[in-house]
Every structure is written in C-alpha cells, then in structure tokens.
Amino acid sequence: MPVVNLAYKFASTSRMKQSPSYIQSTELPSDSARIQYIRSNIWLPVILLTATAAPILANPLTSPLNKRAAINDCLQSAGVPVDAQGSSDWRADVNPFNQRLPYTPVAIAVPTAVQHIQGAVSCATKLGIKVTPKSGGHSYASFGLGGENGHLVVELDRMSKVTPDKTTNIAHVQAGARLGHVATELYKQGKRAFSHGTYPGVGVGGPSLHGGFGFSSHTYGLAVDWIAAATVVLANSTVVTASPTENPDLFWALRGAGSNFGIVASFKFNTFAAPSQVTAFQINLPWNSASSIASGWGKLQDWLAAGNMPKEMNMSLRLAKSDATAGLSNAQQYDCMGVFTYYTYGGTVDVTHPYNTVSLPPSPSLPAATNPLPGRNLLLQISRHHRPPLRRPKLCRNYWINTTKRVSRNWFLIMDMHGGPNSAITSWTTNSANYTSSYAYRAPEYLFLYELYDGANYGSYPSNGFGFLDGWVKSFTDHMKQEQWGMYINYADPTMKRAEAVGNYYGGSLARLQQVKVMYDPNEVFYFPQSVEPAK
C-alpha cells in the first residue's frame, strides 16, 4: 500500500535553554552504490539531464589550452587565488553535485576578498570567457560549474563569515557560507534567525537569490524576503551595493533571479528572534485506493485554500510506494534555528542529540553526496473555487494508481505547503507598494510546490524513466493554463530550452528582468544555459 507521511511543525514563543546542534534527517546511499538519481520540482517542469548549448562570445583564443594558460596568467598577475588544475582542491571544487552532469571549467578562482572577485571578472571579460559564481555547488543542473564546459568558476566557499550586528539585528553574511553554519552562528551569537532553505550543507547564495523556500516559509516567508542589501561585483568588475535605496532595479532582480546579474559577495539579512521551541509530529496515512487519494488530497487542498492552516504551522506531505522507505525527508527541519531532527515516529524529539549521517555537499569539510534523484518540480495555482486536475479521475489520481505502482524503482513525491491566505509568502504581493522581489509566485493560489523523484538502485537511470516523470507532470498540468503553473529554479530542470525555462521560472517578472539584464550585463558575462537574455 502507498504510504503517505504528513508532518507539520508549530513554533511557540517559549525560550530554548540551549543552542541546538543542527543535523540532517535524510540518509542517502553511498557513491559506491552507483545510484543514479533524477529530481523534479513543481511549479512545474521535468528535469532531464542534458545541457543546452550556449552562445559563445567572440574569443581571441583559438584552443582550450591557450585559453586556460591566458586566464591563469591574468589571474596570477591580478593576485587572484586559484585552484591548481588536478590538485585535491580542484577535484573537490569541480566535483558536481549531480554526477550525471560533470563540466570542466577553464579555471577556478577561489577568492577570499571582494577584490579577488573583481580581478577574476576583469580577467574573464578581457578574454571573452563566461563567469559563473559557485556558492555551495548544489545545482541539479550543475549551473555552479556553468552548465557547460569552459567557464571561469568563482568558488566562493572560502568566504564564509557570519557577523550579526546586535544593535540593528542585521546579519552580515558572506556568500560562501553554508546554511547550517549561518543558522547556528546566528543562534549562538544572539538567538536570531531568518527564513531560508532546507539543507545545512547548501550554500547561502544560490537558494537565497532565487527564492529560498524552507520549513519556516509559511510562517516567515522566503529567504529573498529577508535580504536587506547585497554587495555585488558587476560584469564591468565594479562593486556596488544593491538595496531598496541604492540600485533598486538590481536589488529587485537579485531577489529572485540573482545569478543573472553579477556575483554577490556578501549579504545583509534582516533577522527575527529565533523561536526557542519547535513541536514536530508526523501522521501516516494509508492512502491505498483511488477514492482515498482523491478524498484526502482534495480535503487537504480545500483546507489550505480556505485559510485553515495556521500561519505558525509548516507542513509537507510525502507519498511513496508501499515498499519504499517511508520518511519525512526535510519535513522535520526547522530552518530558522538550524535544527535538523531525525525521525522519531512518535517519540520525543531531542534537538541536541547528534545524528551520525550527513550526506550533503560536495564540500571539503563534509562527505560527498550521492547523485541527486532524477525528478521534476511544479508550482500549481489552485484557487478555492477552481478544482484542478488533482481530483479529475483520468489525470493525477489514475496516474498514481495505474502507473506509478507498476514502477519498481524508488520514486516518491513531496508536496510542500507553499501558498494559501495565511502564508507569509503571499503577504508580499506584486501589487504592494513595498514589493521589491522578482520572485514570481506570490499569489495565494499557488498552494503547493510539488517535487517528483525517481531513482534506480543499480547502474544508470533508465532512459524510459524520464517518460515516467514527464507523464507524472502532465497528469498535473493537462487542462491547466500556462499561467496557472510555474517552476522553481532552485530545482532547475536542465532539459528545457532557454526560453521555456526562463518563462517557467520567472513568469510575470521576466520582461522586467530582461530590461535589468540590459542595464547590468548586456554582453552576458554571467551566462548559463538557462540565464535571462537581455531585452532586444
């Protein structure tokens, strides 16, 4: 029988007596198992793992070897630290999170100061080389390596300081810091927090610049909502501040599509007092028939759309096949304190108890992760008065009953509670006077963020597996208008063409983003296969 796990958290205002250690509650198989994974996220795409060819800038160099020699000479002259090719640092920094999409940079700069980033960008633009910032390197499309060969990668993880200002409660965070480090430092240095993504080993830069949804988002919003300012190195190698009062167009664009416009060297985050107590619990639902799936799914949807989910609650629903390991995945992670609890199955949660398995990076300080699950992601617009395909018998429900149960691989689906009338995400609407974010999916009707995963236990992921994922996505989107669904770039789908991808990721913000691109990066120095094009 399919196993459904429903988990939620409630944050109270009582004070916690000690600083928690952060732990991850997801254990992945080792690299030696040679498991190939695919992942999807929904707002709604399907993630195939191929790269799109990029337009190539005019390049005075005629061979990769000459290009590599030229960029290394320039970086050395500019005093920019680099990874020596073939060194242990090079191997660690070039190791892709998604092992199915390896790319080779022309060079890897490892700055420890803003001036080094400026020097790296200056050298690359002189030589016609594309520049790619890499914060933590967890892109499912390997965009931190450029999404193709031949980029100058600016590896930011040597810049990881976290400095809270106890007077203003603004946190100064360098872009190479990992989320777990940021969360624990803010808590240790003043019991402060901001809302952000889920996994402690992920860099703060990528998720924060493209949304930053996590298990405090229903209560506190997205990471982009807490960015007060950013220090940015532009394509012309100058340094500017982006804030509501300085370069406001850039500030708007960074908060939702930040990788397209420059390299953020550091952030200023507004913070809130960290909740000192988190209550986590789980409910197992035996949805083993078409009628139980339709009824349960529909009631959950109506409950959320009607505003019955308290703002203090953050919840995720996971559906898996009957013989798969049932778990909450990130459902018991409460990001604002960096607490990552393990499965208790009704027992007491001890947030200071260490968890002995962490499968996150690549990172020099943490063990290597396995290949990410092949998948797709979707963000669907569901209003209280509009019944989407979720309850149409020939669509999603039948796909679940008639197709997914015949697949023997370890697939599962996660539904994150994203929108609804009480969600903090929807309080920053596109019509409000203080709207300063290019994140496109603010309407309360975007109730759910769906993530579809499938994985093979041995060898390569089968080619027909993508058809299984694509069919699952179509079971959601068939008979829906394009404006009723979208996608989340933090779970990028590299199989999409550029125009399709940016339309799905950025929705109604795209036209303005293209105008901002003309202002700050008209020559596409910060290009990747799904980057925003400058307006024509």
C-alpha positions in Angstrom: 0.0 0.0 0.0 1.2 3.5 -0.6 2.5 5.2 2.5 1.7 8.9 3.0 3.6 10.9 5.6 2.0 14.1 6.8 4.3 16.2 9.0 4.0 19.6 10.5 5.6 21.9 12.9 4.5 24.5 15.3 6.8 27.2 16.7 6.0 28.6 20.1 7.3 31.7 21.8 8.9 30.0 24.9 12.7 30.2 25.1 15.0 27.3 24.5 17.6 26.7 27.2 20.5 25.8 25.0 21.7 26.3 21.5 20.8 23.3 19.3 23.2 21.4 17.1 22.0 21.0 13.5 21.5 17.6 12.0 20.1 16.3 8.8 17.4 13.7 8.8 18.0 12.3 5.3 20.4 9.5 4.7 21.4 8.8 1.1 23.2 5.8 -0.3 26.9 6.0 -0.8 28.6 6.8 -4.1 29.8 3.2 -4.2 26.2 2.1 -4.8 26.4 3.9 -8.2 22.8 5.1 -7.8 21.7 7.5 -10.5 19.1 10.0 -9.3 16.8 12.4 -11.0 14.7 15.1 -9.4 11.9 17.4 -10.5 10.3 20.3 -8.7 7.0 21.7 -9.5 5.9 24.8 -10.4 6.2 22.5 -12.9 8.8 21.1 -15.0 10.6 17.9 -15.7 14.2 17.6 -15.2 16.2 15.8 -17.9 19.9 15.9 -17.6 21.3 17.4 -20.7 22.8 20.8 -21.3 21.8 23.4 -23.8 24.5 24.9 -26.0 25.3 28.5 -25.2 26.0 31.4 -27.4 29.8 31.9 -27.5 31.3 35.3 -27.1 33.9 36.4 -29.6 37.1 34.8 -28.2 40.6 35.8 -29.3 41.9 32.5 -28.1 41.8 29.5 -30.5 42.2 26.5 -28.2 41.1 25.5 -24.7 44.8 25.1 -23.7 45.6 28.6 -24.8 42.5 29.9 -23.1 43.5 28.2 -19.9 47.0 29.5 -20.0 45.8 33.0 -20.7 43.3 33.1 -17.9 45.7 31.6 -15.4 48.3 34.2 -16.3 45.9 37.0 -16.0 44.6 35.7 -12.6 48.1 35.3 -11.3 49.0 38.8 -12.4 45.9 40.2 -10.7 46.7 38.3 -7.4 43.6 36.1 -7.6 44.0 32.8 -5.8 43.2 29.8 -8.0 42.9 26.0 -7.7 45.8 24.3 -9.4 44.3 22.0 -12.0 44.5 18.4 -10.9 45.0 19.3 -7.3 42.8 17.9 -4.5 41.2 21.4 -4.2 40.4 21.4 -7.9 38.9 17.9 -7.7 36.8 18.8 -4.8 35.6 22.1 -6.3 34.8 20.6 -9.8 33.0 17.6 -8.4 29.4 18.1 -9.4 26.5 17.5 -7.0 24.7 15.9 -10.0 27.2 13.3 -11.1 25.3 12.9 -14.4 26.3 16.5 -15.4 30.0 17.0 -15.0 31.6 20.0 -16.6 35.2 21.3 -16.8 35.9 24.9 -16.1 38.7 26.7 -17.8 39.9 27.8 -14.3 38.6 28.0 -10.8 39.2 31.2 -8.8 39.0 30.9 -5.0 38.7 34.4 -3.7 39.0 35.4 -0.1 38.1 39.1 -0.6 35.9 41.1 -2.9 39.0 42.4 -4.7 39.8 38.9 -5.9 36.3 38.6 -7.3 36.8 41.8 -9.2 40.1 40.6 -10.6 38.6 37.4 -11.7 35.7 39.0 -13.5 38.1 41.5 -15.2 40.3 38.8 -16.5 37.4 36.8 -17.8 35.8 39.7 -19.7 39.1 40.6 -21.3 39.4 37.1 -22.7 35.8 36.5 -23.7 35.2 33.9 -21.0 31.9 33.4 -19.2 31.9 33.8 -15.5 30.0 31.6 -13.0 29.7 32.1 -9.3 29.5 29.0 -7.1 28.3 29.3 -3.5 27.7 25.7 -2.4 27.5 23.8 -5.7 24.2 22.0 -5.2 22.5 22.9 -8.5 20.7 19.9 -10.0 21.7 21.3 -13.5 25.3 21.9 -12.5 24.9 25.6 -13.1 27.5 26.3 -10.4 30.0 24.9 -12.9 28.5 26.9 -15.7 26.1 24.3 -17.1 28.7 23.7 -19.8 32.4 23.4 -20.2 34.8 26.4 -20.4 33.6 28.9 -17.8 35.6 30.7 -15.2 34.1 29.4 -11.9 34.4 31.7 -8.9 34.3 29.4 -6.0 33.0 31.4 -3.0 33.2 28.9 -0.2 36.5 30.5 1.2 34.3 33.5 2.1 32.0 32.3 4.8 32.0 34.7 7.7 28.7 35.4 9.6 28.7 38.6 11.6 25.5 39.7 13.4 25.0 43.3 14.4 23.4 43.1 17.8 22.3 46.8 17.6 20.4 46.6 14.3 19.8 42.8 14.2 21.1 42.8 10.7 23.4 39.8 9.9 26.4 40.3 7.5 26.9 37.0 5.7 29.5 36.2 3.1 28.1 34.4 0.1 30.1 31.2 0.5 28.7 30.4 4.0 26.6 27.2 4.3 23.1 27.4 5.6 23.8 25.3 8.6 26.8 27.4 9.6 24.7 30.6 9.1 21.8 29.3 11.2 24.0 28.1 14.1 26.1 31.2 14.2 23.1 33.5 14.3 21.6 31.5 17.1 24.8 31.2 19.1 25.6 34.9 18.7 22.2 36.3 19.7 19.4 33.7 19.1 18.5 35.3 15.8 17.3 33.7 12.6 16.0 34.4 9.1 13.9 32.1 6.9 15.8 30.1 4.4 16.2 26.8 2.6 16.3 23.3 4.0 19.7 21.6 3.9 22.5 22.7 6.2 25.3 21.9 3.6 23.9 24.1 0.9 25.5 27.5 0.3 23.5 30.6 1.3 24.0 32.3 -2.1 22.0 30.1 -4.6 18.8 29.5 -2.7 18.7 33.0 -1.2 19.0 34.7 -4.6 16.3 32.6 -6.2 13.6 32.2 -3.6 14.8 30.2 -0.6 11.8 28.1 0.4 12.1 26.0 3.5 10.3 24.8 6.6 9.8 28.2 8.1 8.5 29.8 4.9 4.8 29.6 5.7 5.5 31.5 8.9 8.3 33.8 7.9 8.4 33.9 4.1 11.3 33.2 1.7 15.0 34.0 2.1 14.6 36.7 -0.5 12.2 38.5 1.8 14.9 38.9 4.4 17.7 40.3 2.2 18.2 43.9 3.3 21.1 44.6 0.9 23.8 42.9 -1.1 27.4 43.7 -2.2 27.7 42.9 -5.9 30.5 42.6 -8.4 29.1 43.6 -11.8 30.2 42.5 -15.3 32.4 45.5 -15.6 34.2 44.4 -12.4 33.0 47.3 -10.3 31.5 46.8 -6.9 28.0 48.2 -6.0 25.5 48.0 -3.2 22.0 46.8 -4.1 19.3 47.8 -1.7 15.9 49.5 -1.7 17.6 52.9 -1.9 20.8 52.0 -3.9 20.4 50.4 -7.4 16.8 49.4 -6.6 16.3 47.8 -10.0 19.3 45.5 -9.3 18.0 44.8 -5.8 14.6 43.8 -7.2 16.2 41.5 -9.8 18.7 39.9 -7.3 15.8 38.8 -5.1 14.5 36.0 -7.3 16.9 35.8 -10.2 20.2 36.8 -8.7 22.6 34.6 -10.6 21.9 36.5 -13.9 23.3 39.9 -12.9 26.6 39.7 -11.0 28.4 38.0 -8.2 27.0 38.7 -4.8 30.0 38.7 -2.4 28.0 39.3 0.7 24.5 39.8 2.1 22.9 41.8 4.8 19.9 39.9 6.2 17.2 41.2 8.4 16.6 38.7 11.2 14.0 37.8 13.8 14.1 36.3 17.2 14.5 32.6 16.8 11.6 30.6 18.1 13.0 28.7 21.1 10.7 25.7 20.8 9.6 23.7 17.8 7.0 20.9 18.0 7.3 18.3 15.3 5.0 15.4 14.7 4.1 13.0 11.9 0.9 11.3 10.7 1.0 8.2 8.5 -2.0 8.0 6.1 -2.8 4.6 4.4 -4.0 6.1 1.1 -4.2 2.8 -0.8 -7.1 3.4 -3.2 -8.2 5.9 -5.8 -11.0 7.1 -3.7 -8.9 7.6 -0.6 -6.3 9.5 -2.6 -8.9 11.7 -4.2 -10.7 12.4 -1.0 -7.6 13.1 1.1 -5.8 15.2 -1.5 -8.9 17.3 -2.2 -9.6 17.9 1.5 -6.0 19.0 2.1 -6.2 21.3 -0.8 -9.5 22.9 0.4 -8.3 23.2 3.9 -5.2 25.1 2.8 -7.0 27.3 0.3 -9.6 28.2 2.8 -7.0 29.6 5.2 -7.4 27.0 7.8 -3.7 26.2 8.1 -2.3 28.4 10.9 0.5 30.7 10.0 2.7 29.2 12.7 2.4 25.7 11.1 4.8 24.5 8.3 3.9 21.2 6.7 4.9 18.8 4.0 3.2 15.7 2.5 5.2 12.8 1.2 3.8 10.0 -0.9 5.9 6.9 -1.7 5.3 3.4 -2.9 4.5 0.8 -0.3 7.9 -1.0 -0.2 9.9 2.2 -0.2 11.4 3.6 3.0 8.8 5.9 4.4 10.1 9.1 5.8 9.6 12.8 6.2 12.6 13.9 4.2 13.1 17.5 5.2 9.7 17.7 6.8 11.1 17.9 10.3 13.7 20.6 9.5 13.0 23.9 11.1 15.5 26.2 9.4 15.4 29.3 11.4 17.4 27.7 14.2 19.3 25.2 12.1 17.7 22.3 13.8 17.6 19.1 11.7 15.9 16.4 13.7 15.8 12.7 12.9 12.8 10.5 12.6 11.2 9.9 16.0 8.0 8.1 14.9 6.0 9.5 17.8 8.9 9.6 20.3 10.4 12.5 22.0 12.5 14.9 19.8 15.9 15.7 21.4 17.2 18.5 19.2 20.7 18.3 20.9 21.2 14.7 20.0 23.8 14.2 17.2 22.8 12.5 14.0 25.6 10.3 12.6 24.9 10.5 8.9 25.2 13.7 6.9 25.0 13.4 3.1 25.1 16.9 1.7 27.9 18.6 -0.1 30.3 18.4 -2.2 32.4 20.3 0.4 36.0 19.9 1.6 34.6 19.6 5.1 31.8 17.2 4.6 31.4 13.8 2.9 30.4 13.7 -0.7 26.8 13.3 -1.6 25.4 10.8 -4.0 23.9 11.7 -7.3 20.6 13.7 -6.9 17.4 11.9 -7.7 16.1 12.4 -11.2 13.0 14.4 -10.9 10.6 17.3 -11.8 9.1 20.2 -9.9 5.9 22.1 -10.2 4.2 25.1 -8.6 0.4 24.9 -9.3 -2.1 27.7 -8.9 -5.2 26.3 -7.2 -8.0 28.6 -6.0 -10.7 27.7 -3.6 -13.2 27.9 -6.4 -11.2 26.1 -9.1 -10.9 22.4 -8.9 -7.6 21.5 -10.7 -6.6 18.1 -12.2 -5.8 16.7 -8.8 -9.3 15.3 -8.5 -10.1 14.6 -12.1 -10.3 10.8 -12.2 -8.4 10.4 -15.5 -5.5 12.5 -14.6 -3.3 12.6 -11.5 -5.3 10.1 -9.4 -5.3 7.4 -12.1 -1.6 8.0 -12.9 -0.8 7.4 -9.2 -2.9 4.2 -9.1 -2.4 2.8 -12.6 1.2 3.8 -13.5 3.3 4.7 -10.5 2.6 1.5 -8.6 3.9 -0.6 -11.5 7.3 1.2 -11.3 9.6 -0.8 -9.1 12.2 2.0 -8.6 12.3 4.1 -5.5 10.1 7.0 -6.5 8.3 9.4 -4.3 6.5 12.7 -4.3 6.8 15.7 -1.9 4.1 18.3 -1.6 5.3 21.5 0.2 2.6 23.8 1.6 3.6 27.0 -0.2 0.7 29.4 -0.5 -2.7 30.0 0.9 -4.2 33.0 2.6 -2.1 32.7 5.8 1.2 32.0 4.1 3.9 34.7 4.7 5.0 34.2 1.1 1.8 35.6 -0.2 1.9 38.7 2.0 4.5 40.3 -0.3 2.2 40.6 -3.3 3.1 42.1 -6.6 0.6 44.9 -6.0 2.0 46.1 -2.7 3.9 49.4 -2.6 7.0 47.8 -0.9 7.2 44.8 -3.3 11.0 44.5 -4.0 11.4 40.9 -5.2 11.3 39.3 -8.7 10.1 36.0 -7.2 7.1 35.4 -9.4 4.8 33.1 -7.5 3.3 35.1 -4.7 -0.4 34.7 -5.3 -2.2 32.7 -2.5 -3.5 30.3 -5.2 0.0 28.8 -5.6 -0.8 26.4 -2.8 1.7 23.6 -3.4 5.2 23.1 -4.6 5.5 19.6 -5.9 8.7 17.7 -6.2 8.8 14.4 -8.0 11.7 12.0 -7.6 12.7 8.7 -9.0 15.9 6.6 -8.6 17.5 3.4 -9.8 19.3 1.1 -7.3 21.9 -0.1 -9.6 23.7 1.3 -12.7 22.4 4.2 -14.7 18.9 5.7 -14.5 16.9 4.1 -17.4 16.1 6.3 -20.4 12.4 5.4 -20.2 12.4 6.7 -16.6 12.1 10.3 -17.9 8.9 9.4 -19.7 7.6 8.2 -16.3 8.4 11.6 -14.7 7.1 13.6 -17.7 3.9 11.7 -17.6 3.5 12.4 -14.0 4.0 16.1 -14.6 1.4 16.0 -17.5 -1.1 14.4 -15.1 -0.9 17.7 -13.2 -0.7 20.2 -15.9 -3.0 18.9 -18.7 -6.1 21.1 -19.0 -4.4 23.9 -17.0 -3.5 27.2 -18.5 0.2 28.1 -18.6 -0.4 31.0 -16.1 -1.7 28.5 -13.6 1.6 26.8 -13.0 5.3 27.5 -12.9 8.7 26.2 -11.8 11.2 26.8 -9.1 14.8 27.4 -10.4 16.4 26.2 -7.2 15.3 22.8 -8.5 16.4 23.5 -12.1 15.3 21.4 -15.0 18.2 21.3 -17.5 16.2 19.6 -20.2 14.3 22.7 -21.0 15.3 25.1 -23.7 16.3 28.6 -22.6 13.1 30.5 -23.5 10.9 27.8 -21.9 13.0 27.7 -18.8 13.0 31.4 -18.0 9.3 31.6 -18.8 8.6 28.9 -16.3 11.0 30.1 -13.6 10.2 33.8 -13.7 6.7 34.1 -15.0 5.4 37.7 -14.9 8.7 39.1 -13.8 10.6 38.0 -16.9 10.1 41.1 -19.0 11.4 43.4 -16.3 14.3 41.1 -15.6 15.3 41.3 -19.3 15.4 45.1 -19.0 17.6 44.9 -15.9 19.9 42.5 -17.7 20.5 45.2 -20.4 21.4 47.6 -17.7 23.9 45.4 -15.8 25.1 42.6 -18.1 24.3 43.4 -21.7 27.1 41.2 -23.0 26.0 38.2 -20.9 29.2 37.8 -19.0 27.1 35.8 -16.4 25.7 33.4 -19.0 24.5 29.9 -18.3 22.2 27.7 -20.4 19.0 29.0 -18.7 20.0 32.5 -17.9 17.9 35.6 -18.6 18.6 37.2 -22.0 18.9 40.9 -22.3 15.9 42.7 -23.8 16.2 43.2 -27.5 
